[in-house]
Amino acid sequence: MGNSQYGIDPQRLNEYAAEIREVSEQKVQVAIVIGGGNIFRGLKGVNDGFDRVQGDYMGMLATVINSMALQSALENIGVAAVVLSGIAIDPLCKAMSRRRALENLNKGRVVIIAAGTGNPFFTTDTAAALRAVEIKADVILKGTRVDGIYTADPEKDKNAKKFETLSFDEAYEKQLNVMDLTAFTLCKENKLPLIVFDMNEKGNLVKIVNGDKIGTLVN
């Protein structure tokens, strides 16, 4: 949503698309899981009076909207992209399956995975971890508004110190809110490394792919 209060900021969307194109042009296979908080937040919806299950499904649909927007932005700059969804929505997108995702990745397409796991009570973090394990990804890159994992929220605590690297055990023991526990456990059990980085800093995505030490590595 960029600097807006809600919705999709076209400038920010196009910036993301350009970054993804740079990575894709290096023959790196890219699968993306997008949240939907810029449109609807499931838990906030519950607080506003929605049933939890209904709220979660509404949140999933918000991720479909974001995924379609990113697909359009990528295609506008010549990048082939496909949206697969935890909830099949014909004719907008096909159902997510490991085989379908790998087929598209092997054809050089960017795969955008929408609607989380397709089930209520699971976060986008969990969806990202699950899908990464399914397609045997090399690493999860978690884009946030800050440039890594800190001892405290750096937006609130100026004395917060950044970690360059962490083990999963260290992150758990220090009670660092890297991801929700389900997602975190999936990554740990499957030995799937995680890099948390500032996705709004231009060039960061390409730098990570090229091996630069950007953000915080958890492995």
GUDRENKE-868283 format. One line per 3 residues: number of its first residue (from 1); their letters; for each residue x, y, z of N, C-alpha, C, O. Coordinates in steps of 0.2 Angstrom, whole numbers, always signed. Example, Ala and Ser with C-alpha at 12.3 -4.5 7.8 and 13.67 -1.06 7.14 Angstrom:
1 = as = +66 -28 +39 +62 -22 +39 +66 -16 +39 +71 -17 +42; +64 -11 +35 +68 -5 +36 +64 +0 +39 +67 +6 +40
This chain:
1 = mgn = +4 -6 +0 +0 +0 +0 +4 +6 +0 +2 +12 +0; +11 +5 +0 +15 +11 +0 +14 +16 +5 +14 +14 +11; +13 +22 +4 +12 +27 +9 +5 +29 +10 +3 +33 +14
4 = sqy = +1 +25 +7 -7 +25 +8 -9 +22 +14 -5 +18 +17; -15 +23 +16 -18 +19 +22 -20 +12 +20 -21 +8 +25; -22 +11 +14 -25 +5 +12 -24 +4 +4 -23 +9 +1
7 = gid = -26 -1 +2 -26 -2 -6 -19 -4 -9 -14 -5 -5; -19 -3 -15 -13 -5 -19 -10 +2 -22 -13 +5 -25; -3 +3 -20 +0 +9 -23 +4 +7 -29 +8 +3 -29
10 = pqr = +1 +10 -35 +4 +8 -41 +12 +8 -42 +15 +4 -45; +14 +14 -39 +22 +15 -39 +25 +10 -35 +30 +7 -38; +23 +8 -29 +27 +3 -25 +26 -4 -29 +31 -8 -29
13 = lne = +20 -5 -32 +19 -12 -35 +24 -12 -41 +27 -18 -42; +25 -7 -45 +29 -7 -51 +36 -8 -49 +40 -11 -52; +38 -5 -43 +45 -6 -40 +46 -13 -39 +52 -15 -40
16 = yaa = +41 -16 -35 +42 -23 -34 +43 -27 -40 +47 -32 -40; +39 -26 -45 +39 -30 -51 +46 -29 -55 +49 -34 -57; +49 -23 -55 +55 -22 -58 +61 -26 -54 +65 -29 -57
19 = eir = +60 -26 -48 +65 -30 -44 +65 -37 -45 +70 -41 -46; +59 -40 -46 +58 -47 -47 +60 -49 -54 +63 -54 -55; +59 -44 -59 +61 -45 -66 +69 -46 -66 +72 -50 -69
22 = evs = +72 -42 -62 +80 -42 -62 +82 -49 -60 +87 -52 -62; +79 -51 -54 +81 -58 -52 +79 -63 -57 +83 -68 -58; +73 -63 -60 +71 -68 -65 +75 -68 -71 +76 -74 -73
25 = eqk = +78 -63 -73 +82 -62 -79 +89 -66 -77 +93 -67 -82; +91 -67 -71 +97 -71 -69 +95 -78 -69 +99 -82 -66; +90 -80 -72 +88 -87 -72 +86 -90 -65 +87 -96 -64
28 = vqv = +85 -86 -60 +83 -89 -54 +75 -90 -54 +71 -86 -56; +74 -96 -51 +66 -97 -51 +63 -94 -45 +66 -94 -39; +58 -90 -46 +55 -86 -41 +48 -88 -39 +44 -88 -44
31 = aiv = +46 -90 -33 +39 -91 -31 +38 -86 -26 +42 -85 -21; +32 -83 -26 +30 -77 -21 +24 -79 -18 +19 -81 -21; +24 -78 -11 +18 -78 -7 +16 -71 -4 +21 -68 -1
34 = igg = +10 -68 -6 +9 -61 -4 +3 -61 +1 -1 -65 +1; +4 -57 +6 -1 -56 +11 -7 -51 +8 -7 -49 +2; -12 -50 +12 -17 -46 +10 -19 -40 +15 -25 -37 +15
37 = gni = -15 -39 +20 -16 -34 +25 -18 -27 +23 -21 -23 +26; -15 -25 +17 -17 -18 +14 -24 -18 +12 -27 -12 +11; -27 -24 +11 -35 -23 +9 -39 -26 +15 -44 -22 +17
40 = frg = -37 -31 +18 -41 -34 +24 -37 -38 +29 -33 -42 +26; -37 -37 +35 -34 -41 +40 -39 -45 +44 -43 -43 +47; -37 -52 +43 -42 -56 +46 -43 -55 +53 -49 -55 +56
43 = lkg = -38 -55 +57 -39 -54 +65 -42 -47 +66 -46 -47 +71; -40 -42 +63 -44 -36 +64 -51 -36 +62 -56 -34 +66; -53 -40 +57 -60 -41 +55 -64 -45 +61 -69 -43 +62
46 = vnd = -60 -49 +64 -63 -53 +70 -65 -48 +75 -70 -48 +78; -60 -43 +77 -61 -38 +82 -67 -33 +80 -70 -30 +84; -68 -33 +73 -73 -28 +71 -80 -32 +70 -85 -29 +68
49 = gfd = -80 -38 +73 -87 -42 +73 -88 -48 +68 -93 -51 +68; -83 -49 +64 -83 -55 +59 -81 -61 +63 -77 -61 +67; -84 -66 +61 -83 -73 +63 -75 -75 +61 -73 -72 +55
52 = rvq = -71 -78 +65 -64 -79 +63 -63 -83 +56 -59 -81 +52; -67 -88 +55 -67 -92 +49 -68 -87 +43 -65 -87 +38; -74 -84 +44 -76 -79 +38 -71 -74 +37 -69 -72 +31
55 = gdy = -68 -71 +43 -63 -66 +42 -57 -68 +39 -54 -65 +35; -55 -75 +40 -49 -77 +37 -50 -79 +30 -45 -77 +26; -56 -81 +28 -57 -82 +21 -57 -75 +17 -55 -75 +11
58 = mgm = -59 -70 +20 -59 -63 +17 -52 -61 +16 -50 -58 +11; -48 -62 +21 -41 -61 +20 -38 -65 +15 -33 -62 +11; -39 -71 +14 -37 -75 +8 -39 -72 +1 -34 -71 -3
61 = lat = -45 -70 +1 -47 -66 -5 -43 -60 -7 -42 -58 -12; -41 -56 -1 -37 -50 -2 -30 -52 -5 -28 -48 -9; -28 -58 -3 -21 -60 -6 -22 -62 -13 -17 -61 -17
64 = vin = -28 -64 -15 -29 -65 -22 -29 -59 -26 -26 -59 -32; -32 -54 -24 -32 -47 -27 -25 -45 -28 -23 -42 -33; -21 -45 -22 -14 -43 -23 -10 -47 -28 -6 -44 -31
67 = sma = -11 -53 -28 -7 -58 -32 -9 -56 -40 -4 -56 -44; -15 -55 -41 -17 -53 -48 -14 -46 -50 -12 -45 -56; -14 -42 -45 -11 -35 -47 -3 -36 -48 -1 -33 -53
70 = lqs = +0 -40 -44 +7 -41 -46 +8 -45 -52 +13 -43 -56; +4 -50 -54 +4 -53 -60 +4 -48 -66 +8 -49 -71; -1 -44 -66 -2 -39 -71 +4 -34 -72 +6 -33 -77
73 = ale = +7 -32 -66 +13 -28 -66 +19 -31 -69 +22 -28 -73; +19 -38 -68 +25 -41 -71 +24 -42 -78 +29 -41 -82; +18 -44 -80 +17 -45 -87 +17 -39 -91 +19 -39 -97
76 = nig = +16 -33 -88 +17 -27 -92 +24 -25 -93 +25 -21 -98; +29 -28 -90 +36 -27 -91 +39 -33 -94 +45 -34 -94; +35 -38 -97 +38 -43 -100 +40 -49 -97 +43 -54 -99
79 = vaa = +37 -50 -90 +39 -56 -86 +33 -61 -86 +27 -59 -84; +34 -67 -88 +28 -72 -88 +27 -74 -81 +32 -75 -77; +21 -73 -79 +19 -75 -72 +12 -78 -72 +8 -77 -76
82 = vvl = +12 -83 -67 +5 -86 -66 +3 -86 -59 +7 -86 -54; -3 -86 -57 -6 -86 -51 -9 -92 -49 -13 -95 -53; -6 -96 -44 -9 -102 -41 -12 -100 -34 -10 -96 -31
85 = sgi = -18 -104 -33 -21 -102 -27 -23 -108 -22 -25 -113 -25; -23 -106 -16 -25 -111 -11 -32 -113 -12 -35 -118 -9; -36 -108 -15 -43 -109 -16 -44 -108 -24 -42 -102 -26
88 = aid = -46 -113 -27 -47 -112 -34 -52 -107 -36 -58 -108 -33; -51 -102 -40 -56 -97 -42 -56 -97 -50 -53 -92 -53; -60 -101 -53 -60 -101 -60 -65 -95 -62 -70 -94 -59
91 = plc = -62 -91 -67 -57 -92 -72 -51 -88 -70 -46 -87 -74; -50 -85 -63 -45 -81 -61 -38 -84 -60 -33 -82 -63; -39 -90 -57 -32 -94 -56 -34 -101 -54 -39 -103 -52
94 = kam = -29 -105 -56 -29 -112 -55 -27 -114 -47 -24 -110 -44; -29 -120 -45 -28 -122 -39 -20 -123 -38 -17 -126 -43; -17 -122 -32 -10 -123 -31 -9 -130 -30 -13 -134 -26
97 = srr = -4 -133 -33 -2 -140 -32 +6 -139 -33 +9 -135 -37; +10 -144 -30 +17 -144 -31 +19 -145 -38 +23 -142 -41; +15 -150 -41 +17 -151 -48 +16 -145 -53 +20 -144 -57
100 = ral = +10 -142 -52 +9 -136 -56 +14 -131 -55 +16 -127 -60; +15 -130 -49 +20 -124 -47 +27 -126 -50 +30 -121 -53; +29 -132 -50 +36 -134 -52 +36 -133 -60 +41 -131 -63
103 = enl = +30 -136 -63 +30 -135 -70 +31 -128 -73 +34 -127 -78; +28 -123 -69 +28 -116 -71 +35 -113 -70 +38 -110 -74; +38 -115 -64 +44 -113 -63 +50 -115 -68 +54 -111 -70
106 = nkg = +49 -122 -70 +54 -124 -75 +53 -121 -81 +57 -122 -86; +47 -118 -83 +46 -115 -89 +48 -107 -89 +47 -104 -94; +51 -106 -83 +54 -99 -82 +49 -94 -80 +50 -88 -80
109 = rvv = +43 -96 -78 +38 -91 -76 +39 -90 -68 +41 -94 -64; +37 -84 -66 +36 -82 -59 +30 -85 -57 +24 -84 -60; +30 -88 -51 +24 -91 -48 +22 -87 -42 +26 -87 -37
112 = iia = +16 -85 -43 +13 -81 -37 +8 -85 -34 +3 -87 -37; +9 -87 -27 +4 -91 -24 +0 -87 -19 +2 -84 -14; -7 -88 -20 -12 -84 -17 -16 -88 -12 -15 -94 -12
115 = agt = -20 -85 -8 -25 -88 -3 -22 -92 +2 -25 -97 +4; -15 -91 +4 -12 -94 +9 -12 -102 +9 -11 -104 +3; -14 -105 +14 -14 -112 +14 -21 -115 +11 -22 -121 +9
118 = gnp = -26 -110 +10 -32 -112 +8 -37 -114 +14 -43 -116 +14; -34 -113 +20 -37 -115 +27 -37 -109 +31 -32 -105 +32; -43 -108 +35 -43 -103 +40 -38 -105 +46 -36 -111 +47
121 = fft = -36 -100 +50 -32 -101 +56 -25 -102 +55 -21 -103 +59; -23 -101 +48 -16 -101 +46 -14 -95 +43 -17 -92 +39; -8 -92 +45 -5 -86 +43 -2 -86 +36 -1 -92 +33
124 = tdt = -1 -80 +33 +3 -80 +27 +10 -83 +28 +13 -86 +23; +13 -82 +34 +20 -84 +35 +20 -92 +35 +24 -95 +32; +15 -95 +38 +14 -102 +37 +13 -105 +30 +16 -110 +28
127 = aaa = +9 -101 +26 +8 -103 +19 +15 -102 +15 +16 -107 +11; +19 -97 +17 +25 -96 +13 +30 -102 +15 +33 -105 +11; +30 -104 +21 +34 -109 +23 +32 -116 +20 +36 -120 +18
130 = lra = +26 -117 +20 +23 -123 +18 +24 -124 +10 +27 -129 +8; +23 -118 +6 +24 -119 -1 +31 -119 -2 +33 -123 -7; +36 -116 +2 +43 -117 +0 +45 -124 +1 +49 -126 -3
133 = vei = +43 -127 +6 +45 -134 +8 +42 -138 +2 +45 -143 +0; +36 -137 +0 +33 -141 -6 +37 -141 -12 +38 -146 -15; +39 -135 -14 +43 -134 -20 +50 -135 -19 +54 -134 -24
136 = kad = +52 -137 -13 +60 -138 -12 +64 -131 -13 +69 -132 -17; +61 -126 -11 +65 -120 -12 +72 -120 -8 +72 -123 -3; +76 -116 -11 +83 -115 -8 +83 -111 -1 +86 -112 +3
139 = vil = +78 -106 -1 +78 -101 +4 +72 -97 +4 +68 -97 -1; +69 -95 +10 +64 -91 +10 +66 -83 +11 +70 -82 +16; +64 -79 +7 +66 -72 +8 +60 -68 +10 +55 -67 +7
142 = kgt = +60 -66 +17 +54 -63 +20 +55 -55 +20 +59 -53 +23; +52 -52 +15 +52 -45 +14 +48 -41 +20 +42 -43 +21; +51 -37 +23 +48 -33 +29 +49 -25 +28 +52 -23 +23
145 = rvd = +47 -21 +33 +49 -14 +32 +55 -12 +36 +58 -7 +35; +59 -17 +39 +65 -16 +42 +70 -21 +39 +69 -26 +36; +77 -19 +40 +82 -22 +37 +85 -28 +40 +91 -30 +40
148 = giy = +81 -32 +44 +83 -38 +47 +79 -39 +54 +74 -36 +55; +82 -44 +58 +79 -45 +64 +83 -42 +70 +90 -42 +70; +80 -39 +74 +83 -35 +80 +81 -37 +87 +77 -42 +87
151 = tad = +85 -35 +91 +83 -37 +98 +77 -34 +101 +74 -37 +105; +74 -29 +97 +68 -26 +99 +65 -23 +92 +69 -22 +88; +59 -20 +93 +57 -17 +87 +61 -10 +85 +60 -6 +89
154 = pek = +65 -10 +80 +69 -4 +79 +65 +2 +77 +67 +8 +77; +58 +1 +75 +54 +7 +74 +52 +10 +80 +50 +16 +80; +53 +7 +86 +50 +9 +92 +56 +10 +97 +56 +15 +102
157 = dkn = +62 +6 +96 +67 +6 +101 +74 +8 +97 +76 +4 +93; +76 +14 +98 +82 +16 +95 +88 +12 +97 +94 +12 +93; +88 +9 +102 +94 +5 +105 +94 -2 +103 +98 -6 +105
160 = akk = +89 -4 +99 +88 -11 +96 +94 -13 +92 +97 -9 +88; +97 -19 +93 +103 -21 +89 +101 -26 +84 +97 -31 +86; +104 -26 +79 +103 -30 +73 +107 -37 +73 +113 -36 +75
163 = fet = +104 -42 +72 +107 -49 +71 +109 -50 +64 +105 -49 +59; +115 -52 +63 +117 -53 +56 +115 -60 +54 +113 -62 +49; +116 -65 +59 +114 -72 +58 +112 -74 +65 +113 -72 +70
166 = lsf = +107 -79 +64 +104 -83 +70 +103 -90 +68 +102 -92 +62; +103 -94 +73 +101 -101 +72 +93 -101 +74 +91 -96 +77; +90 -106 +72 +82 -106 +73 +82 -107 +81 +77 -104 +84
169 = dea = +86 -111 +84 +86 -112 +91 +87 -105 +95 +83 -103 +100; +92 -101 +93 +93 -94 +96 +87 -90 +95 +85 -86 +100; +84 -90 +89 +78 -85 +88 +73 -87 +93 +69 -83 +95
172 = yek = +72 -94 +94 +66 -96 +98 +68 -95 +105 +63 -92 +109; +74 -96 +107 +76 -94 +114 +75 -87 +116 +73 -85 +122; +77 -83 +111 +77 -76 +113 +70 -73 +112 +68 -67 +112
175 = qln = +65 -77 +110 +58 -75 +108 +57 -70 +103 +54 -65 +105; +61 -70 +98 +61 -65 +93 +55 -67 +88 +54 -72 +86; +51 -62 +87 +45 -63 +83 +47 -63 +75 +45 -58 +71
178 = vmd = +50 -68 +73 +53 -69 +66 +47 -71 +62 +45 -67 +57; +43 -76 +63 +37 -79 +60 +33 -82 +65 +35 -82 +71; +27 -84 +63 +23 -87 +68 +26 -94 +70 +30 -96 +65
181 = lta = +24 -97 +75 +28 -103 +77 +27 -109 +72 +31 -113 +71; +21 -110 +69 +20 -115 +64 +25 -114 +59 +28 -119 +57; +25 -108 +56 +30 -107 +50 +37 -108 +52 +41 -111 +48
184 = ftl = +39 -106 +58 +45 -106 +60 +47 -113 +61 +53 -115 +59; +43 -117 +64 +44 -125 +65 +45 -128 +58 +49 -133 +58; +41 -126 +53 +41 -130 +47 +48 -128 +44 +51 -133 +41
187 = cke = +51 -122 +44 +57 -120 +42 +63 -124 +45 +67 -127 +42; +62 -124 +52 +67 -128 +56 +68 -135 +54 +73 -138 +53; +62 -138 +54 +62 -146 +53 +64 -148 +46 +67 -153 +45
190 = nkl = +63 -143 +42 +65 -145 +35 +72 -142 +33 +73 -142 +27; +75 -139 +38 +82 -136 +36 +81 -131 +31 +86 -131 +26; +76 -127 +31 +75 -122 +26 +77 -115 +28 +74 -112 +33
193 = pli = +83 -112 +26 +85 -106 +28 +80 -100 +27 +77 -100 +22; +81 -95 +31 +76 -89 +30 +81 -83 +31 +85 -82 +35; +79 -78 +26 +82 -71 +26 +77 -66 +27 +73 -66 +23
196 = vfd = +78 -62 +32 +73 -57 +33 +76 -50 +31 +82 -49 +33; +73 -46 +27 +76 -41 +24 +71 -35 +22 +65 -36 +23; +74 -29 +21 +70 -23 +20 +68 -24 +12 +72 -23 +8
199 = mne = +62 -25 +11 +59 -26 +4 +58 -19 +0 +57 -19 -6; +58 -14 +4 +57 -7 +1 +64 -3 -1 +63 +2 -3; +69 -7 +1 +76 -4 -1 +77 -6 -8 +79 -12 -9
202 = kgn = +78 -2 -13 +79 -4 -20 +85 -8 -21 +91 -5 -18; +85 -13 -24 +91 -17 -26 +92 -23 -21 +97 -27 -22; +89 -23 -15 +90 -28 -10 +89 -35 -13 +93 -39 -11
205 = lvk = +84 -36 -16 +82 -43 -19 +88 -45 -23 +90 -51 -22; +90 -41 -28 +95 -44 -32 +102 -45 -28 +105 -50 -30; +103 -40 -23 +109 -41 -19 +109 -48 -16 +114 -51 -15
208 = ivn = +104 -50 -13 +103 -56 -9 +105 -62 -14 +108 -66 -12; +101 -62 -20 +102 -67 -25 +110 -68 -27 +112 -73 -28; +113 -62 -27 +120 -62 -29 +125 -63 -23 +131 -63 -24
211 = gdk = +122 -65 -17 +126 -67 -12 +128 -62 -7 +132 -63 -2; +126 -56 -8 +128 -50 -3 +124 -52 +4 +119 -55 +4; +127 -49 +9 +125 -50 +16 +120 -45 +17 +121 -40 +20
214 = igt = +113 -46 +15 +108 -41 +17 +103 -44 +22 +102 -50 +21; +101 -40 +26 +96 -43 +31 +99 -47 +36 +105 -47 +38; +95 -52 +39 +97 -57 +44 +96 -64 +41 +90 -65 +39
217 = lvn = +101 -68 +42 +100 -75 +40 +99 -79 +46 +102 -79 +51; +93 -83 +45 +92 -88 +51 +92 -95 +47 +89 -97 +42; +96 -99 +50 +97 -106 +48 +99 -111 +53 +100 -117 +52
